[in-house]
Amino acid sequence: MVQNKPNGKTADTDHRHADPVTDAALDWFVRLLDPPTDPATLAAYQAWRESDPRHARAFDRLTEIGGMAELHSATLAHRSVPAVPVPVPMSAPVPMTVPVRPAPRPTRRAWVGALAASVLLAMVGTHLYPDLKTRWNADHRTNTGERRDVALPDGSRLLLDSDSAVTVAFDGAERRVTLLRGQAWFDVVRDTARPFRVTAGFSVVEVTGTAFSVRSDDQEDSVFLERGRVTVRRPDDPGRAMALTPGDRLTATALGLTLQPRPNPAEILSWREGRYAFHNESLTAVVATLRRYHPAPILLLDDRIAAERVSGNYRLDDPVGALAALADMVGARMTVLPGGIAILR
């Protein structure tokens, strides 16, 4: 199902490149790949390019990465200057002209491969240190696309979702798990003498015996209670806690705790069965979730399609297949570059 917002726009920006200039340059780069380019598009590109020197530098950098010097000419990025003939003195010997075969133009495969390599290299530079730090600290972790069932020392069960990591500390007084990143589901053995605490980025969840899930990223934690009872508090405000009953979902951010509308348990916990079920979600939110199961970047370059509302149920071991189906649903074009980089526009 697809539903449009009245204005066809969205204020979400997490699907965009962190640098808005690079984001716009990448958008133009992708739009101009498919010849022929109509005069109106070329004029709009030229106006954007000349409006700020940073625009030209960002676009030129992309074409240099891909070895696409000819794209400059196609987009009027560089205007050719006629060569001025140099007179040769009559006494000078006339040089022999040797025909030189022009260098072959880079193929689409070559520049796409170079672009993919550069994007992956940038990802390594941005994320390598945090990933190594998590790997060093984690007692249990999963790779992208992997789920792992872990038996905890007290007999409780922990199910780690894709690209997730935890530390575990059990002693005679309490049971502690820290969710370093990602998502986990807990089935806790009841022990009133030793509370079970899960600490994430913005929250601490405390139980004695219950089943619940916690997801954590840079913006928020999300806690869903399947059965039993839990209390949730902010790490910096232990005196104020919210109690959840089965079916409740709460989000925790730097600003506080918020009880959310009750979700469908079958959808919010579908990841445990290796599926992603959702109803009337924005494409932006769906793509953000699929990014956790795909090892390469997924770029969503059109605000119009980002705002579309979609529903579906897809296998998490085939995120590219899910993206292709969603692109067809909202009328988007999907390109998969070498290395798995997916672009929707």
Residue pairs with C-beta under 8 A, 6 or more apart in sequence:
1 280
1 309
1 310
1 311
2 308
2 309
2 310
2 329
2 330
3 280
3 308
3 309
4 307
4 308
4 309
5 307
5 309
8 303
8 304
8 307
9 303
9 304
9 307
10 282
10 284
10 303
10 306
10 307
12 282
12 284
12 285
12 306
14 219
14 284
14 288
15 284
15 287
15 288
15 299
15 300
15 306
16 23
16 300
17 23
17 26
17 299
21 52
21 54
21 55
21 58
22 58
24 48
24 55
24 58
25 55
25 58
25 59
25 61
25 62
26 62
26 299
26 301
27 301
27 345
28 45
28 48
28 59
29 59
29 62
29 63
29 71
30 301
30 335
30 343
30 345
31 41
31 45
31 345
32 41
32 45
32 71
32 74
32 75
35 74
37 74
37 75
42 75
42 76
45 75
46 75
46 76
48 55
49 55
49 56
49 59
49 75
49 77
50 56
56 77
59 77
60 72
60 77
62 68
62 115
63 69
63 71
63 72
63 77
65 111
65 114
65 115
65 118
66 106
66 110
66 111
66 112
66 114
66 115
67 106
67 110
67 111
67 114
68 106
68 111
70 105
71 77
72 78
73 80
88 94
109 338
112 337
112 338
113 338
115 337
116 337
116 338
116 339
116 341
117 339
119 297
119 339
119 341
120 296
120 339
120 341
123 297
134 141
134 165
134 180
134 181
135 141
135 165
137 165
137 167
137 180
138 165
138 166
138 167
138 180
139 166
139 167
139 168
140 148
140 150
140 158
140 160
140 165
140 166
140 168
141 160
141 164
141 165
141 166
141 180
142 148
142 160
142 161
142 162
142 163
142 164
142 165
142 182
143 162
143 163
144 162
144 163
144 292
144 293
144 294
144 295
145 162
145 293
145 294
145 295
145 316
145 317
146 162
146 163
147 159
147 160
147 161
147 162
147 271
147 272
147 274
148 159
148 160
149 157
149 158
149 159
149 160
150 157
150 158
150 159
150 160
151 157
151 158
152 158
152 168
152 170
152 175
152 177
153 168
153 170
153 175
154 170
154 175
154 189
154 191
154 194
155 189
156 175
156 186
156 187
156 188
156 189
156 196
157 186
157 187
158 166
158 177
158 184
158 185
158 186
159 184
159 185
159 186
159 272
160 166
160 182
160 183
160 184
161 182
161 183
161 184
161 185
161 215
161 271
161 292
162 182
162 183
162 271
162 292
162 293
162 316
163 181
163 182
163 292
163 293
164 179
164 180
164 181
164 182
164 183
164 184
165 179
165 180
165 181
165 182
166 177
166 178
166 179
166 180
166 184
167 177
167 178
167 180
168 176
168 177
169 176
169 177
169 178
170 176
172 194
173 194
174 194
174 195
174 196
174 197
175 191
175 194
175 195
175 196
175 197
176 197
176 199
177 184
177 186
177 196
177 197
177 198
177 199
178 198
178 199
178 200
179 198
179 199
179 200
179 201
179 214
179 216
181 216
181 217
182 215
182 216
182 292
183 213
183 214
183 215
183 216
183 271
183 292
184 198
184 213
184 214
185 211
185 212
185 213
185 226
185 269
185 272
186 196
186 198
186 207
186 210
186 211
186 212
186 213
186 214
187 211
188 196
188 207
188 208
188 209
188 210
188 211
188 228
189 209
190 208
190 209
191 208
191 209
192 208
195 206
195 207
195 208
196 206
196 207
196 208
196 209
197 204
197 205
197 206
198 204
198 205
198 214
199 205
199 235
200 214
200 216
200 221
200 252
201 216
201 217
201 218
201 220
201 221
202 216
202 220
202 221
202 234
202 235
202 252
202 253
202 254
203 214
203 221
203 223
203 232
203 233
203 234
203 235
203 250
203 252
203 257
204 232
204 233
204 234
204 235
204 238
205 212
205 214
205 223
205 230
205 231
205 232
206 230
206 231
206 232
206 233
206 241
207 228
207 229
207 230
207 231
209 228
210 225
210 226
210 227
210 228
210 229
210 230
211 225
211 226
211 227
211 228
212 223
212 224
212 225
212 226
212 228
212 230
212 244
213 223
213 224
213 226
213 268
213 269
214 221
214 222
214 223
215 221
215 222
216 222
219 253
220 251
220 252
220 253
221 251
221 252
221 253
222 249
222 250
222 251
222 252
222 260
223 230
223 232
223 244
223 249
223 250
223 251
223 252
224 248
224 249
224 263
224 265
224 268
224 269
225 244
225 245
225 246
225 247
225 248
225 249
226 246
226 265
226 269
227 246
228 246
229 243
229 244
229 245
230 243
230 244
231 241
231 242
231 243
231 244
232 241
232 242
232 244
232 250
232 252
232 257
233 240
233 241
233 242
233 257
234 240
234 252
234 256
234 257
242 250
242 257
242 259
244 250
247 262
247 265
248 259
248 262
249 259
249 260
249 261
249 262
249 263
249 268
250 257
250 258
250 259
250 260
251 257
251 258
251 260
252 258
264 277
264 279
266 277
267 277
267 278
267 279
270 276
270 277
270 313
271 316
274 315
274 316
274 317
275 313
275 314
275 315
275 316
276 286
276 289
276 290
276 293
276 312
276 313
276 314
276 315
276 316
276 322
277 312
277 313
278 285
278 286
278 289
278 310
278 311
278 312
278 313
279 311
280 309
280 310
280 311
281 309
281 310
281 311
282 306
282 307
282 308
282 309
282 310
283 300
283 305
283 306
283 307
283 308
283 309
283 310
283 326
283 330
284 300
284 306
284 307
286 310
286 312
286 326
287 298
287 300
287 306
287 323
287 326
287 344
290 298
290 319
290 322
290 323
291 297
291 298
293 316
293 317
293 319
294 319
294 320
294 340
294 342
295 340
296 339
296 340
296 341
296 342
297 341
297 342
298 319
298 323
298 341
298 342
298 344
299 341
299 342
299 343
299 344
300 306
300 344
301 343
301 344
301 345
302 332
302 344
302 345
305 330
305 331
305 332
305 344
305 345
308 329
308 330
310 326
310 329
310 330
312 322
312 325
312 326
312 329
314 321
314 322
314 325
315 321
315 322
320 336
320 340
320 342
323 334
323 342
323 344
324 334
326 332
327 333
327 334
327 344
332 344
332 345
333 344
333 345
334 342
334 343
334 344
335 342
335 343
335 345
336 342
336 343
337 343
